Amino acid sequence: MITRRRVLGATAAVGLGLAAVGLAALAVGAARLPLGEVIAALLGRDVPELAAAIVLGLRLPRVLLAALAGGGLAVAGVAFQALTRNPLADPAVLGVASGAALGAVLAQIAGLEGSLLATVGLSALAFLGALAAAAAVYLVASIGGRLPIQTLLLAGVIVGLFCSAATTLLISLADVARLAGILHWLMGSLGAVGYRAVGVTALGCLIGAGIVYTQARALNLLALGEEPALQLGVEAERVKRLIFVGASLLTGVVVAHTGPIGFVGLIVPHAVRLVLGSDNRVLIPVAAGAGAGFLVLADTLARVVVRPAELPVGVVTAFCGAPFFVYLLRTRFCRGPS
């Protein structure tokens, strides 16, 4: 049973961990900065001009975007896992991230970048791509209102491959001048971002997470099965539609500005669920904080492992997530369906 003290303790631990990782991320990189200078720059005090430019102009928007992206993908993972009653559901595994990437690449080729309106348009097309992919996976995998693990994963692979093929086609037709930027973005990157992208991502994540959280109690009841939930007053189809919209918005707005970063929505919700249980009213906010800290840490590692060069953050999360996915898959099959 979840106690209030346990929830508050977990929330405080996640918050402190995120703050510590965020400060470390601002201090380390190609040029190391004293922690005192980082804090002084954040507080608006006098610091060397170069240090202020690095902290406020380069690293702070990147850390903020990483936190928003990690939190958004984690909440999307919680939503998909609760809706499908399957711990292997994840925006990347289900092909939703590939759908968002297809929409974002289409927007980039169309020249939607630079201005605030273009940034919003980029996010909107990525959201529509994610929503279309999520709906396709559900329609393909659903059998009598159920989502068996085999068909769910297969549908995700099929939709993901289709979206990836369409993305490849678009890239092959793209202007050579845009090609390098698109390819780098597709590997999952948090570099070269500004506060405009952070603001749009924050707004999209706030709306998407809000939609998902309003359905937390309904998702708890749906875990009992659709028939019992219906008897308790849950409109299952309405909940599904809202979760698809909320989780797709989270995935789309994140992918639009960071590229398709995989496995965050798989690792973080499962780890938090092991500690706090499956109550989505608790799982959603704690997973958001844990996902934010996880991706900030992953991006920091990507920046320092091969400095002064850097790895795409998607590579780091894939190295962490792929073995974890195999573990979940094998234990799931060994124990049989829940």
N, C-alpha and C positions, 0 to 999 in steps of 0.2 A: 504493500500500500504506500502511495506517495504521501509523505508528510510535508506540511508547509515548511518546516525547518529545512528539510532535505532539498526542496525546490529552491528556497532562498539561498541555501548554501551553494547549490549547483549554479544558479544564476550569478551569484557574486564571484564564484571561481572563474566562470567563463568570461565575465566582464573584466576581472583583473588580468586574466591571461591575455585577452585581446589587447588591453592597454599596454601590457609589457611587450607583447610581440610587435605592436604598432610602433612603440618608441624605439625598439631595437631596429625595426625596418627603416626608420628615419635616420638612424645613426650609421648604419653599415651600408656598404656599396663599394663602387670603384674608388670613392674618396671617403675615408672614415672620418666621422665627426664626433667630438666629445659630446656625451649625453647632455652635459650642462648647456652647450650651445644649442642643441636641438630644442630643449625645453624653453630656453630663452627666446629662440626664434618663434616658437609656437605662442608664447605669451606676449610677443610684440616688443620685446626688449632689444636694446642695442647689441648686435652681434656683427661679426665681419660680414661684409656685403656678399662675399662668395658663399658663406655658410647659409645665409638667409635665402639666397637664390636657390641653392641646392635643396634645402628643406621645404620651403614654401612653394617654389616654382616647379620642382621636379619630383621630389619624393612624396610630398603630402598628397597631391591628387592621385598618385599611383596607389598609395596605401589605402586611401579612401575608396577608390574604385575596387581594389582587391577585397576590402571588407564587404562592400555592397555586393560584389559578385559572389563571394563565398557564401554570404548569408542568404542571398536570393536563390542560389542553386541548391543549398541545403533545404530551404523551405519547400522548393519545388519537389525535391526528392521525398521529403516527408509526405507531401500531398499525394504524389503518385503512388507511393508505397501504401498509404492508408486507403486510398481509393481502390487500388487493385488487390489489397490485402496480400501483398507480395513484397518481401524485403529486397528483391533484386530489381525492382522498378527504379528507374533513374532517368533524368532527361537525356543523358548520352546513350544509355543502353537501349532506351525505347525509341531512339531515332528522333526525338523532339529537338534536340540540339542541332542535329543535321538539318532539320527543316528550318530552324531559325537561321542557321548559317546560309542556307540557300536564299532565304529572303534578304539577308544582309548583303550577300555578294551581289544580288540583283540590284540592290539599292546603291552599292558602291560603284558598280558599272554605270548606273544611271547618273552618277555624279552627286549623290546625296551626301555631302560632307562639307564641313566648314562652318556654315551658319547654324544658328539655333534651330531654324525651321528644317534644315536638312538633317540635323542630328535627330530631331523628333521623327522625321520621315524614315530615317534609317532604322530607328527603334520600332516604328510601326510595321514596316515590312518584315522585320525579323520576327515580331510577335505574330503576324499573320502566318508566316511560314511555320513557326512552332505550333500554333493552334491547328493548322491543317495536318501536320504530321501526327500530333497527338490524337486527333479525331480518326485519322486513317488507321493508326495502330489499334485503337479501341474497336473499330468496326471490323478489322481483320481478325483480331484475337478473340472477340467476344463469342462465346458459345453458350446459348441459353442463359444469358445474363451473367455467366461466370467467366473468369479470366484465368484459364489453366496456365501454369508456369511455362510449359513447352510452347504453346501457341503465342503467349505473350512475348517471350524472348524472340521467337522466330519472326513474329510480326514486326518487332522493333528492328531486327536485323534487316528485314526486307525493306521497310520504309527508310531506314537509315542509308542503305545502299542506293536506293532510288534517288534520295535527296543528294547523296554524295556524287552520284553519276551526273545529275542535273547541274550540280555546282561545278563539276569538272568541265562540263560542256560550256557553261558560261565563262569559265576562266579561259578556256581555249579560244573563245571569241573576244576576249577582253583586249583593251588597248595595252600594248607592251609597257607603257609608262605606269600603268596601274598594277601590273602583274606582280611585281616584287612585293608591294605593300599588301596585296590580297593574300599571297602565299604565306607571308610572315604572320598575318592576322589569323589565318586558318590554323596555325600551330598553337594558338592560344597565347596571346601577348597582352601585357598590361603597360607596355612602354608607350611613350609619346602620346599621353592622354592629357587632357586639360580639364578645367573645372566645369566647362559646359557639358562634357560627357558625364562627369560625376553627378551634376545636377539632374540631368535627364534620367540617368540610371537610378538615382535615389528616388525620384518621383515614381518611376515605374515599379521599383521594388516595394515601395511603400504601399502603392495601390494593390499590387499583386499579393503581397503578404497579408494585407488587410482582408482581401477577399478570401484567401485560404483560411485565415484565423477565424473569420466569422462562421466557418463551417466545421470548426474543430469538434464541437459536441456531436454534430451529425456524423462526422467521420468515426467517432468513437462508437456510435450506435450501429453504423454500417458494418463494423467489425463483427457484429453478431450475425450478420447475414441480412440480405435485403428484405426478406419477409418479416422477420422480427422488427427490423428498423421501421418498416412501413407501419406496423401495428403501434409503434411508439411515436408516430407522427412525423417521420422523416420522409420527405419527398426525394427518393433516391435519384431520379433522373435530373431534378433541379440541382441537387448537390453535385452530381457528376459534371453538369454543364459549368457550374461555377468553379469547380476545382480545375477543370480543363482550361478555363479562361485565366484564372489566377496563376496557375503553374506555368502556363504557356507565356503569359505576360512576363513573369519572372525570368524564365529561360530566354525569351526573345530579347528583352532589354539588356540582359547581361551579355549574351552572345554578340549582340550588335556592336558592343564596344570592347569586348575582350577576346572575341573568337570563341570557338567551341572548346571549352575547358571541361574535360571529362572527369567522372568519378567522384566529384565533390558531393553530389546529391546521393551517392551510394554509401560512401564511407561514413560521413558525419551523422546522418540520421540513425544508422545502425549502431554506431558507437554510443550515441546519446541514449538510444532506446535500451541498450544493455544496462545503463546506469539508472535511468529514471522510469523505465517502463514505457507503455504504449499510449498513455493519455496524451492526445494531441494538443490539449489545452496547455500542457507543460512542454511537450516535445517541440512544438513549433518555435516558440521564442528562444528556448535554450539551444536548439539546433541552429537557429539563425546566428547567434553569437559564436557558437563553436565553428560553424562554417566560415564565418568572417575571419576568425583567428587562424583557422587551418589554411585558408588561401593566402592570407598575408604572410604566414610563415613559409608556404611553398614558394611564393614569389620572391621572398627574401633569399631563400636558398638558390633560386634560379639566377639571382643577381650576383651572388658571391661565390658560387662553386667554381666557375671558370672565369672570374673577373680578370681583366677589365671587360671581357665579353660577357654575355649572359645567355642562359638557356630560355627557351619558351616555357612559360609556367605550365602549359599543358603537358609538357614532357615530364615534369616533376610529379604532377598529379596522376599521370598515367602509370609511372613507376610505382607509386604508392597504391593506386587503385586496382590495377590488373591482378596482382596476387590476392588482394582482398576479395575481389569478385570471384575468383576461382575457389577460394575458401568457402564463401557463402554458397556458391553453386553446388559444391560437393557435399557440404553439410546439409543443404536443403534436400538434395536427392536422397542422401542417406537416411534422413529422418522421415522422408515422405512429406506430402503436402499437408499444410496446417489446416 
